[in-house]
Amino acid sequence: MLFSERVFCGQLTLGEVGRRVLLAGWVDAFRDHGGLLFIHLRDRSGIVQIVFSPEIAAADVCRRAAGLRAEYCIAVRGEVKQRREGTENPHIETGSMEVLVTELEVLSESDALPFAVSDKAMVAGAPSAGTDTVAEDLRLQYRYLDIRRTSMRDNLIARHRIFQCVRDFLDSRGFVEIETPVLTMSTPEGARDYLVPSRVHPENFYALPQSPQLFKQLLMIGGMERYFQLARCFRDEDLRPNRQPEFTQLDIEASFIDEEFLYELIEELTVRMFAVGGITLPRPFARMTHAEAMDTTGSDRPDLRFGLRFVDVTSVFAQTRYSIFRQILERGGCIKGINIQGQSGQLSKNVLQNEYAKEIVPSFGAKGMTWMRVEDGKFESNIVQFFSELELEALRGKFSAADGDVLILIADPSHATVTSALGQLRLHLANRLGLIPSNSFCPVWITEFPLFEATDEGGVTSSHHPFTAPDRADFDPKNIEELLSLRSRAYDLVINGEELGGGSIRINDRDLQRRIFAALGLTEAETKEKFGFFLRAFDFGAPPHGGLALGMDRAVSMILKTPSIREVIAFPKNRGAACPLTGAPSPVKREQLAELGLLNLGSQDVLPGTAENENRIDRLSWVSRIGLSADERPGMEDVLAQADALALLAAQNAGEGEALYTVAPVANRTRPGIQEKCSPLAETGQLLSRAPAVKGRFFKVASILE
């Protein structure tokens, strides 16, 4: 068959009824009606029903068609026909037509499937197989089969459309797509680097980029002015359910701009990206300072689809007689609360007292909580009698409390504990009570982040990265208190409680950049070693510039409303940062490690059993896995001396010139060559069947005994 004549399955229309077409794809599903065979043929474009009828196809074609199974790769030729009324399938795009086959070629057969690939029913109203009950690791192990499913295919095509929308829009705004290096120098950017050893530069390493941060700033110094890249980034971070060790981010940088330029640019771009998924975002995006976000929602990525904003009622209880509140306020604490409007019927006294006060809120880090319900114009609570009428009326006014409302208060000497616990409680209640409207999107810019955060060692670290511009330049890099008061010109884009991306206006003054490094505790020597090439570029007229990076995997997942970012990545890692498909990460041969100089990197430690002048007692201790104390070593030396005397005596009796430690001749008992070869006994498990302990495919030795 000439594949140049091929027509895509999902692109057939009623206008092609009567035309002979060549189709190719995979057998998605089939039904045998006693000689009349109906098959769903699937390719990337969609599905079409093909029919093998003894009245139309030759007997040989029908015979071979009867042997077809799921996921056989085939090519067919036949005539497009309109289905009879009442036999249409509305669940597929081509459900009003079918192809009567006259020619069949089996291009490739398929083994039995590890899980069902088809997710389209052949008959209207019939259930589809789906993969909802298939373990994710099994899907990832056979990802090439998983990708054949319509839902996965649609996700990847939609991802492509969104990426293409990004490229077209930024091109129209004068941005140039430029690739930056993947093998680069390790720099401190917040997470651990993935390191790549260099063979041609022994004992030296490249790092995979956490982001193209330095290079995109160098492009601005290089005069490119507007740059973007759909960049692959790598971070060796602790595992989280919705995080990947390698990911794609949209990296943007521009010169001679300010925050307003980026707000307008990213808002327009984000609106267009979400429109690809049929979602209309409201504009302009809301803006909220970091301080306001923390004070009213307890999070720097607030979900604004619902209310439950915090109300500070510390001043209400300034003269309170309630001892718990009074003691907390005397220690400089604060009291905040939320009003759960109209939910008194859903939050009984038992739920509030026994679930939330005793279990849920303490699990969020607070020592407890106070609750009150409003019924018939009055507050109800087990502690309401401890508050004065003036305090209760002030609470009513602060919260605009009405009948059916429930007030929850949290008090603590630590402001951070109050906002953190109340923030987690806010989200818990919204989910439990169904307060989050479905299919709604609330984007918000979070601004004015602290430039620095305090460390346990008494210093500071960057909240974002050390290239973020501060809100003012007149600060003392040695004054920790002043450093912690600085605000940055940074901004994050948050939608529905998820941070889609962030960025900042950068530092373009070399002296200011050096002072930031000094504030971080870097010496001149350390600064030169880590950032010397970067700071040198600032000596040649760096323009004012800024940028932003959007996490594209997370954005696409949000647009397509998938439960995980793994559903929009072709070959993702699993939750353990491993690849069930390829087995990565995996061990490598010692020969590879030796070639890279990694067997004894730095030659700092003597490998046991390799040094000629190694102490014999230390060697015996290591080989036998028995530790020796200082008191036991003299006795062991006497034993070894006796062994030497016996060996010498044996040599003399045998006519040898040197001490004889074994009667067997010394010979290399290892297999020749370096090719790895597994014993058949190891494959069956017999080799280690009598081992006291086994770890993987290895004999597990005992720990050193002290």
N, C-alpha and C positions, 0 to 999 in steps of 0.2 A: 504493500500500500504506500502511496505517496503522501507523506505527512504534510507536504506543502499544501495539500487540499483540505487539511483537517479543519473542522469547525468546532468551536468550544461548546460544550454541553449546555451551559447556563445561558448562552447567548442566542439560542434558537427562539424564533418567534412564529406566530401564526402566519405571518407573511411568507414563511418558507415551506408551508404545507405543499406537498407534491414534489419537493426538491429532493434529489439524492445527495446524501451528505456522508462524509467520513468523520467518525468520532473516535476518540481514544481516551482511556482513563482506567479507573478501577471499579471493580464490581462492589457496589455499596451494599446491596441487598437483593434478594431474588425470591420469586414465588413460582412454584410449578403447578400449573392447572391441568395436569394430565396430558402432556404433549405440548401445551401452550405455555411458554416460559416467559415470565415478566422479570426484567432486571433493572434496577437503578444503576445507571452508569454515572460515575462521579469524576470530574476533573476540578481544577482550581476554580473555574468559573461557576460551578454549580452542578446540579443533578438533572438528568433527563431519563425518562423511562424508555427502555428498548424492549422490543418484543420479538421472540423467536416463534414463528408459526410454521407448522409443516406445510401449510397451504402456500407459503411464500418462499421460505428458505429451503435449500436442498437438504436431503436427509442427513448428509454428512455434517452440515452446519448445525442442524438441530441436535445430532448426537454429541458433537463436541460441546455445544452450549449446555447440554445436560450435565456435563462434568465440571462446569464452572463453579467456583467457590468464592467466598468473601475475600476481597482484596486481590484477586487475580487481576493482572494488568492486561487489558485487551484493546484491540482496535476493531471497529465494526463499520460496515457500510450499509446504508439502507435508505428508505424513503420516509420523509416526515409526514405524519398523518395527524389530523385533529381527533382527539378522543371523543367517544360517544358521550352524549349528555348524561350526566349522573355518574360518570366514571372519573371525573377530573379530581386532581389532588391539589387542594389549595395550599398545602404546606411546602411545595417546591415552586420555584419561579416558572418552570416549564410544565406545570401540572395540567395544562389544557391540551398537551400534544404528546406524541410518542413517535418512536422511530421503528419501523418494521424492517428487521435486519435480513439481508440477503448474503452478506459476507462476514466472516469472523476470523480473526487471527489472535491467538493467545500469545502475548508478548512475553509474559513472565508469570509463573505460578507463585502462590503464597502458601507458607506453612500455616498451621492452626494458629489463631491469634491469641495473644496473652490477655486481651480484653476486646470488647466490641468497639469497632471504630465508627460504625454507622450511627447517626443520631437523627435520621429522618425516617418516619414511618412510610411504608409503601402505600398504605390505604388510609384515607382520611379518617381521623378519629382513633386510629390504632396507636398504642403506646410505642415510643421509640426506645432503643436500647440505652443510649446515653452512657456517660462514664462517671456519674455522680458517686457511685459506690466503689470506684476503682481507687486503690491507694495511690497517693500522689507520687511516691517514689517509683512505683511500677509504671506510671505514666511517663515519668522522666527517664526511666531506663529505656523505654521504647518511644522516645519523644518523636521519632520520625513517623511512627504510626499515629501518635496523638495529634500531630500537626495535620494529618489528613482529615480530622474531624472538622465539620463545617464551622463550629464555634471557634476553634483555635485558628482555622484559616482566616475567618472574618476578623479576628483580633489582630492578626499580623498584617493583614491588608489595611485595616483601619489605622494601625500604627504607621504604616508607610504613608497613608494619606495625610496624617497629622504632621509627620516629618516633612512631607512635601509642602504642606501649607506653611510651615516655619520657614523653609528655604525660600519659597516664593515671596513671602511677606518681607523678610529681612533683605532680600535682594532688591525689592522695590524701594526700601529705605536706604539703600546705598551701602549695605554691609557686605563684606567680602568673606567667603568661607576659606579659612586657612587651617591646615593641619599643624599641630605641634607635636614634639617628640613623645614617644611612649617610653623609651629608655632614657631616663634622666637622672638627676642627682637627688639623693634623699634630703628632704627639707622638712622641718617641723611644721605640720599643718593640722594638727589636732588628732589624727588617727595614726596607727602604725602603718608603715610602708610595706608593700610586697617587694622583696629584694630579689635581684637577678644577678647571679655571679658572672663575672667576666672571665673567659678563658684566656684571652690575649693580655689581660691585665690581672695576673694572679692575685688572689686575696683582696680584690676590689669588687665593688658591687654597683650596679645600676639600681634605681628604684622605679617601679611603675607609678605613674602620676596619680596622686589623690585628686588633683584638678590641674588644669593648665595655667594656674594663677600667675606664676612669674612670667611665663612665656607670653601670655596675652598682654601683660603690662609692658613687656619689652616690645611687642608689636606696636603699642601706642607710642612708645618712645621712638620706634622706627618709622613713625609717620603714617601708618596704615589707617588711623583714625576710627574706622568702624570695622570690627571683626566679629565673626561668629564661628562656632564649630559645634557639631553634634559629637561631643568628645566621649571616648571611652575612659572611665576613671576606675581606680582600684583602691580599696581601703580594707586593711586587715583589722576589722573591727570585731567586737564581741557580737555574738549571734543574736538576731532578733527575727521574729516571724516574717516581717515584711521588708527585709533588707538583703541586698545582694553584695557579695565581695567585689564584683565588677558590675558597673552600671553605666548608663548613658545620660549625660547631662547636656543641656543646651547652654553653651558658654557664650556670653556676649560681653564685649568691651567697646567703649566709645570715648573719643577725646573731645575736649572743649564742650562739655555738657555738665548738667547738674542733676539733682534728683528728679526734678519735674520732667525732664526729657525722658528719663528711664521709666517713670511711672506711666506716662502716656504711651510710650512704645510697648511696654510689657502688657499693659491693660488691653491695648488693641490686639496684640499678638495672642494673648490668652483667650480673649473673646472669640477670635477666629479659630483657634485650636478646638475649643469646646463646641463651636458651631459645627465642626466636622462630625461630632457625635450627636448632633441634634439638640444641644443644650444652649440656652440663651442666658448669658451671665449679665447681671445688672451692672450698669455703669453710672457714675464713676465708682471705683472701688472705695469702700470705706477706709479710713485711716485711724490708727490707734497707736499711741506711744507704748513703749514696752512697760513703762510704769503703770499706765492705766490698765493694760491687759492683765498684768499680774495682780493689781489691786482689785479688779472687778471680776476676773474669771480664774485666777490662780494659774494661768498658763501663758507662755509667750507664743503659743499657736492656738488662739481661742476659737472655739466653735460658736459662731454667732447666729446659728439657725434658730436658736431658742433663747429665752430670757435667763432667769435665775442668776442675775448679776449680783455681786456681793454688795452689801450695804455695811459701812463701817459705823458701828454703834458704840464705840469706845467712850465717846463723850457722854452718852446717855447714862452710863453707869459710873460716872466720875465720883459720885458720893454714895454709891450703893451700900446697902447693908448686907447684901448677899456675899458671904465670906469668900467663896471660891473666886468670884469675879474680883472682889476687892484685893485679894492676895495677888492675883495675876497682874492687876493694874499697878499695884505697888512695886512689882518687879519690872515695870516698863513694858508690859504686854499690851495686847490689843484684842478687841472683840469684833468679829464680823459675822454676818448672817445672810441668809437668802430667804425669800418669800416664795413658797410653792403655792401659787394661786389656784384656789378651787380644788385642791387635791386632798382635802381632809377626809373624804370618804374612802380614798385609796390608801391612806396612811393612818391606820388605827393606832391607839395608844400602845397596844402590844407590839406592833411593828416598830414604832418610833423608839420605844423604851428598850425592848429586848433585842431587836435586830440591829437598828442603827446605832443607838447609844452604847450598847454593850459589845457589838461585834464589828459592824461595818466601818464606822468612823474610827475606832482604834486601829483597824487594819490599814487605814490611810495615814497613820502616824500621829493622830491627835489623841490626847488622853481621854477625851469624852466630848459630849455635846449637850446643848440645852435646847429643848423644843417647846413650842406653844401652838395650840390650835385656837382658831377664832370661831366661836359658836355663839349665836344670838348676841353679837356685839361684845362678847366678853372673851378674855383669854382663858384657856384651859391648859393646865400643866400640873405636874406633881411638885413644881417649885414656884408657881406663880405667886404664892402667898409671901415669898421673900422679897418681892419687888413692890415699890410704892406705886400709887396711882399715877404720880407724875412720870415715873419711869415707863409704866405701861402705855400711857398716852403718847409719850415721846416715841416709843417703839411703833405704835400704830401709825404715827405720822411719818416716821422714817421709811417704813415698809409699805405705806399705803394699804395697810392690812384691812381685809373685809371678811365677812362670814365665809367659811369654807376654806380659808387660807391656813397654811401651816408655816410657821417660822422655825428655822433651825439656826442656832447660834453656836459658834466655836470660839473659845477663848484660850489663849496660851501666851506665855511670856515671849515666845518666838513668833515674830510676824511671819517668817517664812513657813513655819509649821501651820499656822492658821490658813494662809492662802493655799498652800499645797493640799492640805486635807480637804478644805472646802472646795477646791477646784476638782479634786477627784470625786467628791460627793456630788457636785453639780452634774458631772457627766453620768454618774451612776443613776441619779434620780431621773435625768432626762431620758435615759434609755429604758429604765424600769417603767416609767409612767407614760411612755410614748409621746414625749413632748417634742421630738425632733421631726419636723415635717419631711415626708418623703419627696425625693426628686427636687429638692431645693438646694441652692448653692449660694453661699455668702462669702465672697472674697473680701479680704481686708489686708491692708499694708500695715505691718508692725514696724515702728520707727523708733529712733533714739535709744538704741540698746546701750547698756553700759559698755564702755570701751574695754575695761579690764574686769577680771574676776579675781577675788582673793584666793590664794593657795594655802594649803595647810602649813607650808614652811614659812609663812609670813610675807611672801612676795605676791606678785600678781601674774596672771596669764591673760592672753588675749581672748575676748569673748568670741570673736569671729576668727580673724587672722591678723598678723602684725602689720599688714599693709593697708588697713582700714584707717581712713582719716578721722581724727578726733574733731569734736565740735569747736575746740579752741586749741591754740598752739602754745599759750603761755602757762605752762605747767612745769613743775619740778619733777624730773624723772626719779628722784629719790624719795619723794614724799608719797608714801603709800596711801594715806588718807585722801590726798588730792587726786591721785591716780584713779582711785575707786569712784570718785565723784564725776569723772569725765564721761561724757556721752559721745557716741560714735555717729558718723554719718552712714550708718548701715540700715538696711531695710530687708524685711522678709515678706514674701507673698504667701499668705495663708488662706486656704479654702476649706471650710467645713472641719476645722481642727487639724488639718494636715498642712505641713509646711511644704509647698511646692518648690520653693527656691528662695534664694537670698543673695544679697550683694552689698556693695557699698561704693561710695566715692573713695578713691584711693589717695594715698599720700604721693605727692609729686615733688616734694621738697626734700633734698638729700639730708639736710641737717635735722629736719623733723623726723625722718625715718630712722636716723641714727639714735635720736633721743628715745624713740619708741623701743628700739632694741635695748637701749640702756635700761629703760624702765622694766623690761622683761628679764633683766639680770644678765644679759649677754655681754661679755667683755669685748673689747675691740678685736682681739684675736679670734674669738668665736664668731663674731659678726662677719669678719673677713673670710673665715673658713667656710661658713654656711651661705653667706649672701654676697660675697665679694664681687662676683661677676654682675650681680643684680644692681648693687649700689654704684658700681662703676658707671653703669648706663645712665644713672641720674646726674652724672657730671656733664652730660651733653644735652641739656635742655629738655627735660621731661614735661610734656603738656599736662594740664589738668585732665583727669580721666576717671572713669568709673564703669562699673559693669554689674553683671548679675548672672547667676547660673540657675537653671530650672531642672529639676529632676524629671527627665522625660519618662522613665518607666512608671513613676508614681503618677505623673500627669495623665498618661495614656490610660492607666488603670482606673483613675478617677473618671475620666471621660467615658470609658466603656463600661463602667460600673462593675468591674470584675472583683471577686473576693480577695485576690492576691496579685501582686505585680508579676508573679511567675506566670500568670495567664496571658501576659502580653509580651513575654520574652521568648524567643525561639528556643534557646537552649539554656535555661536558667540552672543555677545551683539549687539544691534543696535547702531546707531550714538549717541543716548542719553545715552549710557552705561546701557541700560535696556534690559531685556530678555522678548520679547513678548510671548515666549513659556510658561515659568513658572510664569511670573509676577514679577520676582525679579528685583530690590529690593522691598520688601513689608513690611508693618507694622507687628509687633509681639505683642502678647498679653501682657497685663500688668503683668500677673503672671510670664511670662518669664523674663521680665525686673526686676521684684521684686526679682526673684530667683538669678539673676545676680547682684543684688544690684545697679541697674542703675536708679531707680526711683528718687533718690535724691543723686546722686553720690557726695561723699565728705561731705555731710550734711552741705554745706556752705550756702544754701538758705533755708529759711523756706517755705515749700509748703503752699500756701494760704489756710486758712480754717482748717489747721491741728494742729496748735500749740494751747495749752490750754490757754496760756497767751497772745494770740494775741490781739493787740489793736482793740477795736470794731469799731472805726472809720475807721481804715485801712481796716478792713474786709468789712464793708459796702461799702467803696469806690471801693474795688476790685470786690465784687459781683455785684454792680450796674454799674460798668464800668464808674464811674464818679469821676474824680480827684478833690481833695479838696486842696485849697491853705491854707497857714498858717493863713490867716485872717479869713477864713471860719470855721476853726476847732472849735473855742470857741462856735460859734453859734450852730454847730452840737452837741457839748457836752451838751449844754442846752436842745436841743431837746431830746437827749437820756436820760437825767436825768428826763424829764417830762414823757417819755415813761416808765421808771422804776417805777415812782410814780404811774402811772395808772395801771401798771401790779401788783404792790403790793396791790393797792386798790381792784382790781378785785379778787385777791387771798383771801383777807380778807372777801369780800362779799360771796365768794364761800366756805369759810371755809377751804381754803388751807393754808399750813404753808409757802410756798414759792411763790415768784412772779409768776403770771400766764401770760404767753406771748401768749398762744393760747388756745382756748376752745376745740380743738380737742386733743385727747390723742396722745402722742408721740409714733410713731411706725416706724419700718423699712419698707419703701415702695419699696425697691429694690427687684428684683427677687431672689429667693433662689438659692444657688449654684454659681459656677463660669463659667459654660458653656455658651458660647456666643450664643445668640438666637436673630434672627432678626424678628421684627414685620412684619406681612403680609402687614400692611399699609405702612411700609417703602419700601417694595419691589415694591408696585404699585405706590409709590410716593405721596400717599394721606397724609401721616403723616406730611410731610413738605410742603403741597400744599399752606398753608397760611403764610409760613415763609417769612419775608421781604427779606431775602437773604439766599442762600444755598451755601455751599462749599462742593463738593463731596456728601457724604451721611449725612452731618452734618448741623445743624442749625448754621448759621454764626452770631455771636454776634457783636455788634458795638464795635468800638475801644473806649478806655478810653477817656472821654471828659475832656479837661483841661480848 
